[in-house]
Each structure stands twice: as structure tokens, then as C-alpha cells.
Amino acid sequence: MEPGELQTSWMSADDLWDYLELGDLIEFRRLIGTRIAYTHWAVYIGDIGSEHFAVHLSTESSDFGKEDKTEIRSKLTLNGSSAHVRSDPISHISAGCQCRINNSMDYRNKPFPPNIIYERAIYRLGSGGYNVIYNNCEHFVKECRYGSRESTQATLITSIGVGLAVGVASASFSVAVLGGLCGYGLLRTKNAIERTLPKIASAFF
């Protein structure tokens, strides 16, 4: 990566190894057919021998603890998944999918030092409680790197739910779209306020 660059292009796991540094966040592109269905996230913890390892919230066989990878609804598990925080070789996590380093939140959130990110990730090994809205793989890695639990995917899913609820109540597609957009905007604003409050408090205390 170039100095100051926070995100690489998509590439194979083998090609990514040359760019990785301790504590980097890795985003894996999961496809259903030719379309991106979702992205899976992990935090890089270094290499052991010839293997590069990352910590992520998953199961041995899949990101969500569901075996059927062809149905998108199985990906949107709310509760009850056996997914837990585990360490695996990046080649295993990628499962042939392309991936990239994505530290793009660095531009507004100061990351912990690499050794602290590593310790925060290792400390959580074995913990579970997967929830697509409140505790997914993206929440986990961003909490390790920044101490801030954020997930763009969860915000989008919640916004779609808001839009559908409004649409059903009003029986109007345009109102549903507007409701979804408003919900997305409100959730983004809520996340921004939650990020700002600790900084404001630290300035006074």
C-alpha cells in the first residue's frame, strides 16, 4: 500500500499477503452467482510459518453457522448461530473469494496500536453471541481496531426493515423507499453521535 492509503483493491488472498500489517482489517467479498451478497470481515494477527492468520466471528464451515450458502435468507440469521470468534488461516477464510485490506475508518477514528489490536482480538477468542444487527463480524473487527462497534451492512439491513415496515403500513412503495432512506440517515446520525460523545466528554474531563 502507498503511504496514507487505507484500502487496497480486491485481490486474491495470496496476493494480499505482501501488503498486510499487524492489526489490518481484511474484507472478504462473498458472491452469490456474480453479485456481491455481503462482505465478511477479519483482523490480521500475523503469520505462523507459511500461513497468515486472522481472527474473525464465524464457524469452521461458514460465516453464519449455516451450511446452505445458496440462499441469502440463511445469511441474515438474527440469533441462534453457532458462530464464535476464532482464528483461521486467511486462505481458509477467503475460500477462494477475493479480499482487500480495508482500514478506511482510520480517516475519522484513531486505531489502537497494532499490538493492542492483536491483544483485543486474541482476548475475544471463543466468545459468541452472533447477531446480524448488533454483533456481526464487522462489529467485531472494528471494535478490535477502533473500540467502536460499527457495521455499514447492519445499518443498511435495519434501514431496509424500516422501509418495509413503513411501506406495509402505508401500502405505498414510494413511502417505503422514503422510510428506508430516512431510517438509514437516522441510523448514520446516531452512529456519528455515539462516536462523537466520548471525544466531547474527554475534552471536559
C-alpha contacts under 8 A as a table, 3 or more apart, distances in Angstrom:
res1	aa1	res2	aa2	distance
1	M	5	E	6.03
1	M	6	L	7.89
1	M	7	Q	7.89
1	M	8	T	6.75
1	M	19	Y	6.12
2	E	5	E	5.31
5	E	8	T	7.62
6	L	101	I	7.58
6	L	102	N	6.27
6	L	103	N	4.98
6	L	104	S	5.10
6	L	106	D	7.19
7	Q	100	R	7.07
7	Q	101	I	5.35
7	Q	102	N	4.53
7	Q	103	N	5.88
7	Q	104	S	6.04
8	T	100	R	5.52
8	T	101	I	5.42
8	T	102	N	6.79
9	S	100	R	5.99
9	S	101	I	7.91
10	W	98	Q	5.81
10	W	99	C	5.26
10	W	100	R	4.98
11	M	15	D	6.28
11	M	16	L	6.47
11	M	98	Q	5.04
11	M	99	C	5.51
11	M	100	R	6.31
12	S	15	D	5.31
12	S	16	L	6.31
12	S	96	G	7.41
12	S	97	C	6.95
12	S	98	Q	4.77
12	S	99	C	6.10
13	A	16	L	5.03
13	A	17	W	6.60
13	A	90	I	6.68
13	A	91	S	6.00
13	A	94	S	6.63
13	A	96	G	7.85
13	A	97	C	7.93
13	A	98	Q	6.62
13	A	99	C	6.30
14	D	17	W	5.74
14	D	91	S	7.49
15	D	18	D	6.47
16	L	19	Y	5.64
16	L	20	L	6.62
16	L	99	C	7.55
16	L	100	R	6.86
16	L	101	I	7.80
17	W	20	L	5.42
17	W	52	H	7.41
20	L	24	D	6.58
20	L	44	Y	7.44
20	L	101	I	7.41
21	E	24	D	5.74
21	E	44	Y	7.24
21	E	46	G	7.53
22	L	44	Y	5.69
22	L	45	I	5.44
22	L	46	G	5.84
22	L	114	P	5.55
22	L	115	N	7.43
22	L	118	Y	7.21
23	G	43	V	5.92
23	G	44	Y	5.22
23	G	45	I	6.12
23	G	114	P	4.91
23	G	115	N	7.42
23	G	117	I	5.48
23	G	118	Y	5.98
23	G	145	R	6.86
24	D	43	V	5.77
24	D	44	Y	5.35
24	D	101	I	6.53
24	D	102	N	7.42
24	D	103	N	6.63
25	L	41	W	7.00
25	L	42	A	5.86
25	L	43	V	4.57
25	L	44	Y	6.30
25	L	101	I	5.73
25	L	102	N	5.53
25	L	103	N	5.87
25	L	141	V	6.77
25	L	142	K	7.90
25	L	145	R	7.83
26	I	41	W	5.63
26	I	42	A	5.18
26	I	43	V	5.94
26	I	44	Y	6.97
26	I	99	C	6.75
26	I	100	R	5.65
26	I	101	I	4.63
26	I	102	N	5.84
27	E	39	T	6.27
27	E	40	H	5.73
27	E	41	W	4.66
27	E	42	A	6.67
27	E	99	C	5.48
27	E	100	R	5.41
27	E	101	I	6.26
27	E	102	N	6.22
28	F	39	T	5.33
28	F	40	H	4.94
28	F	41	W	6.15
28	F	94	S	6.28
28	F	97	C	6.61
28	F	98	Q	6.07
28	F	99	C	4.27
28	F	100	R	6.71
29	R	36	I	6.56
29	R	38	Y	6.65
29	R	39	T	4.79
29	R	40	H	6.67
29	R	97	C	6.05
29	R	98	Q	5.71
29	R	99	C	5.87
30	R	36	I	5.81
30	R	37	A	5.87
30	R	38	Y	5.55
30	R	39	T	5.51
30	R	40	H	7.05
30	R	97	C	6.44
31	L	34	T	6.12
31	L	35	R	5.39
31	L	36	I	4.49
31	L	37	A	5.24
31	L	38	Y	7.22
31	L	97	C	7.90
32	I	35	R	5.61
32	I	36	I	6.45
32	I	37	A	5.78
32	I	70	T	6.70
36	I	39	T	7.64
37	A	72	I	7.45
38	Y	153	Q	7.75
40	H	63	D	7.16
40	H	137	C	6.50
40	H	138	E	7.13
41	W	56	H	6.57
41	W	137	C	5.52
41	W	138	E	5.43
41	W	141	V	6.75
42	A	54	A	5.86
42	A	55	V	5.49
42	A	56	H	4.47
42	A	57	L	7.53
42	A	137	C	7.10
42	A	138	E	7.72
42	A	141	V	5.99
43	V	54	A	5.21
43	V	55	V	5.32
43	V	56	H	6.55
43	V	121	A	7.45
43	V	141	V	5.78
43	V	144	C	7.92
44	Y	52	H	7.92
44	Y	53	F	6.21
44	Y	54	A	4.25
44	Y	55	V	6.56
44	Y	118	Y	7.87
45	I	52	H	7.87
45	I	53	F	5.81
45	I	54	A	5.24
45	I	55	V	6.93
45	I	118	Y	5.80
46	G	52	H	5.79
46	G	53	F	5.68
46	G	54	A	7.24
47	D	50	S	6.87
47	D	51	E	5.49
47	D	52	H	4.08
47	D	53	F	5.75
48	I	51	E	5.42
48	I	52	H	6.32
48	I	53	F	7.38
51	E	89	P	6.06
51	E	90	I	7.72
52	H	89	P	5.49
52	H	90	I	5.85
52	H	91	S	7.82
53	F	87	S	6.57
53	F	88	D	5.49
53	F	89	P	4.31
53	F	90	I	5.46
54	A	87	S	5.60
54	A	88	D	5.80
54	A	89	P	6.33
54	A	90	I	6.06
55	V	85	V	6.78
55	V	86	R	5.54
55	V	87	S	4.32
55	V	88	D	6.54
55	V	121	A	6.49
55	V	122	I	7.45
55	V	125	L	7.84
56	H	84	H	7.99
56	H	85	V	5.44
56	H	86	R	5.65
56	H	87	S	6.45
56	H	88	D	7.94
56	H	137	C	6.33
56	H	140	F	7.51
56	H	141	V	7.19
57	L	63	D	7.26
57	L	83	A	6.13
57	L	84	H	5.11
57	L	85	V	4.25
57	L	86	R	6.30
57	L	128	G	7.74
57	L	130	Y	7.64
57	L	136	N	7.04
57	L	137	C	4.95
57	L	140	F	7.04
58	S	62	S	6.38
58	S	63	D	4.50
58	S	64	F	6.00
58	S	65	G	6.85
58	S	82	S	7.99
58	S	83	A	4.44
58	S	84	H	5.39
58	S	85	V	6.30
58	S	86	R	6.86
58	S	137	C	7.40
59	T	62	S	5.40
59	T	63	D	5.98
59	T	64	F	6.78
59	T	65	G	5.42
59	T	82	S	6.68
59	T	83	A	4.70
59	T	84	H	6.29
59	T	86	R	7.65
61	S	65	G	6.99
61	S	67	E	7.12
62	S	65	G	5.44
62	S	66	K	6.34
62	S	67	E	6.68
63	D	66	K	7.67
63	D	83	A	7.13
64	F	74	S	7.90
64	F	75	K	6.23
64	F	77	T	7.03
64	F	81	S	6.32
64	F	82	S	7.57
64	F	83	A	5.91
65	G	81	S	5.45
65	G	82	S	5.39
65	G	83	A	5.39
66	K	69	K	7.29
66	K	74	S	6.43
66	K	75	K	7.47
66	K	81	S	7.62
68	D	71	E	6.44
68	D	74	S	6.94
69	K	72	I	7.45
69	K	74	S	7.34
69	K	75	K	7.65
71	E	74	S	5.64
71	E	75	K	7.25
72	I	75	K	5.19
72	I	76	L	6.95
73	R	76	L	5.34
73	R	77	T	7.41
74	S	77	T	6.03
76	L	132	V	6.41
77	T	80	G	7.54
77	T	81	S	6.93
77	T	131	N	7.06
77	T	132	V	6.28
78	L	81	S	7.89
78	L	130	Y	7.75
78	L	131	N	5.00
78	L	132	V	5.28
78	L	133	I	7.04
79	N	129	G	7.76
79	N	130	Y	6.53
79	N	131	N	5.34
79	N	132	V	7.67
80	G	130	Y	7.57
81	S	129	G	7.79
81	S	130	Y	6.23
81	S	131	N	7.85
82	S	128	G	7.32
82	S	130	Y	7.61
83	A	128	G	6.15
83	A	129	G	7.59
83	A	130	Y	6.05
84	H	125	L	7.66
84	H	126	G	5.76
84	H	127	S	5.43
84	H	128	G	4.09
84	H	129	G	7.14
84	H	130	Y	6.96
85	V	124	R	6.37
85	V	125	L	4.87
85	V	126	G	5.10
85	V	127	S	5.46
85	V	128	G	6.28
86	R	125	L	5.41
86	R	126	G	6.14
87	S	125	L	7.44
88	D	92	H	6.54
88	D	93	I	6.63
89	P	92	H	5.25
89	P	93	I	6.46
90	I	93	I	4.95
90	I	94	S	5.97
91	S	94	S	5.30
91	S	95	A	6.32
91	S	96	G	7.48
92	H	95	A	5.34
94	S	97	C	5.04
94	S	98	Q	6.80
94	S	99	C	7.02
103	N	106	D	5.74
104	S	107	Y	6.31
105	M	108	R	5.81
105	M	109	N	5.82
106	D	109	N	4.97
106	D	110	K	5.72
106	D	111	P	6.32
107	Y	110	K	7.58
109	N	146	Y	6.43
110	K	146	Y	6.48
111	P	145	R	5.36
111	P	146	Y	4.75
112	F	116	I	6.01
112	F	117	I	5.93
112	F	145	R	5.77
112	F	146	Y	6.04
113	P	116	I	5.36
113	P	117	I	6.36
114	P	117	I	5.08
114	P	118	Y	6.18
115	N	118	Y	5.01
115	N	119	E	6.23
116	I	119	E	5.00
116	I	120	R	6.05
117	I	120	R	5.11
117	I	121	A	6.20
117	I	144	C	5.41
117	I	145	R	5.25
118	Y	121	A	5.24
118	Y	122	I	6.16
118	Y	144	C	7.82
119	E	122	I	5.11
119	E	123	Y	5.93
120	R	123	Y	5.27
120	R	124	R	6.69
120	R	144	C	5.44
121	A	124	R	5.50
121	A	125	L	6.96
121	A	141	V	7.70
121	A	144	C	5.75
122	I	125	L	5.41
124	R	127	S	5.67
129	G	135	N	6.95
130	Y	134	Y	7.95
130	Y	135	N	5.28
130	Y	136	N	5.74
131	N	134	Y	5.41
131	N	135	N	4.66
131	N	136	N	5.55
132	V	135	N	6.02
132	V	136	N	4.98
132	V	154	A	6.45
133	I	136	N	6.76
133	I	154	A	4.90
133	I	155	T	7.57
133	I	157	I	7.67
133	I	158	T	7.25
134	Y	139	H	7.51
134	Y	154	A	7.49
135	N	139	H	5.75
135	N	140	F	6.84
136	N	139	H	5.30
136	N	140	F	6.38
136	N	151	S	7.78
137	C	140	F	5.11
137	C	141	V	6.46
138	E	141	V	5.46
138	E	142	K	6.20
138	E	150	E	6.98
138	E	151	S	5.44
139	H	142	K	5.46
139	H	143	E	6.07
139	H	148	S	7.86
139	H	149	R	4.75
139	H	150	E	5.10
139	H	151	S	5.42
140	F	143	E	5.24
140	F	144	C	6.35
140	F	149	R	6.91
141	V	144	C	5.01
141	V	145	R	6.28
142	K	145	R	5.10
142	K	146	Y	5.60
142	K	147	G	6.70
142	K	148	S	5.99
142	K	149	R	5.89
142	K	150	E	6.51
143	E	146	Y	5.36
143	E	147	G	4.15
143	E	148	S	4.70
143	E	149	R	4.95
143	E	150	E	7.63
144	C	147	G	5.88
144	C	148	S	8.00
145	R	148	S	7.99
148	S	195	R	7.31
150	E	191	N	7.50
151	S	154	A	5.23
151	S	155	T	6.33
152	T	155	T	5.14
152	T	156	L	6.22
153	Q	156	L	5.10
153	Q	157	I	6.17
154	A	157	I	5.08
154	A	158	T	6.08
155	T	158	T	5.19
155	T	159	S	6.13
155	T	184	Y	6.55
155	T	187	L	6.50
155	T	188	R	7.43
156	L	159	S	5.03
156	L	160	I	6.24
156	L	184	Y	6.48
157	I	160	I	5.16
157	I	161	G	6.33
158	T	161	G	5.01
158	T	162	V	6.27
158	T	183	G	7.76
158	T	184	Y	7.63
159	S	162	V	5.01
159	S	163	G	6.16
159	S	179	G	7.99
159	S	180	G	4.90
159	S	181	L	6.92
159	S	182	C	7.91
159	S	183	G	5.00
159	S	184	Y	4.83
159	S	187	L	7.85
160	I	163	G	5.01
160	I	164	L	6.15
160	I	180	G	5.39
161	G	164	L	5.14
161	G	165	A	6.16
161	G	180	G	7.37
162	V	165	A	5.17
162	V	166	V	6.17
162	V	176	A	7.99
162	V	179	G	6.37
162	V	180	G	5.50
162	V	183	G	6.13
163	G	166	V	5.16
163	G	167	G	5.95
163	G	175	V	7.79
163	G	176	A	4.47
163	G	177	V	5.82
163	G	178	L	7.11
163	G	179	G	4.59
163	G	180	G	3.73
163	G	181	L	7.45
163	G	183	G	7.29
164	L	167	G	4.92
164	L	168	V	6.05
164	L	176	A	5.77
164	L	180	G	7.40
165	A	168	V	5.24
165	A	169	A	6.22
165	A	176	A	7.46
166	V	169	A	5.11
166	V	170	S	6.08
166	V	175	V	6.87
166	V	176	A	5.30
166	V	179	G	5.98
167	G	170	S	5.19
167	G	171	A	5.34
167	G	172	S	5.34
167	G	173	F	5.84
167	G	174	S	7.81
167	G	175	V	5.86
167	G	176	A	3.91
167	G	177	V	7.65
167	G	179	G	7.59
168	V	171	A	5.04
168	V	172	S	7.32
168	V	176	A	7.65
170	S	175	V	7.00
170	S	176	A	7.82
172	S	175	V	5.28
172	S	176	A	6.26
173	F	176	A	4.97
173	F	177	V	6.30
174	S	177	V	5.14
174	S	178	L	6.20
175	V	178	L	4.98
175	V	179	G	5.92
176	A	179	G	4.97
176	A	180	G	6.10
177	V	180	G	5.10
177	V	181	L	6.22
178	L	181	L	5.12
178	L	182	C	6.09
179	G	182	C	5.10
179	G	183	G	5.97
180	G	183	G	5.00
180	G	184	Y	6.09
181	L	184	Y	5.07
181	L	185	G	6.16
182	C	185	G	5.05
182	C	186	L	6.08
183	G	186	L	5.12
183	G	187	L	6.14
184	Y	187	L	5.22
184	Y	188	R	6.16
185	G	188	R	5.16
185	G	189	T	6.14
186	L	189	T	5.02
186	L	190	K	6.08
187	L	190	K	4.93
187	L	191	N	6.17
188	R	191	N	5.11
188	R	192	A	6.20
189	T	192	A	5.02
189	T	193	I	6.18
190	K	193	I	5.17
190	K	194	E	6.21
191	N	194	E	5.12
191	N	195	R	6.23
192	A	195	R	5.10
192	A	196	T	6.20
193	I	196	T	5.05
193	I	197	L	6.07
194	E	197	L	5.56
194	E	198	P	7.44
195	R	198	P	6.60
195	R	199	K	7.49
196	T	199	K	5.36
196	T	200	I	6.31
197	L	200	I	5.11
197	L	201	A	6.09
198	P	201	A	5.03
198	P	202	S	6.07
199	K	202	S	5.16
199	K	203	A	6.37
200	I	203	A	5.23
200	I	204	F	6.89
201	A	204	F	5.46
201	A	205	F	6.20
202	S	205	F	5.22
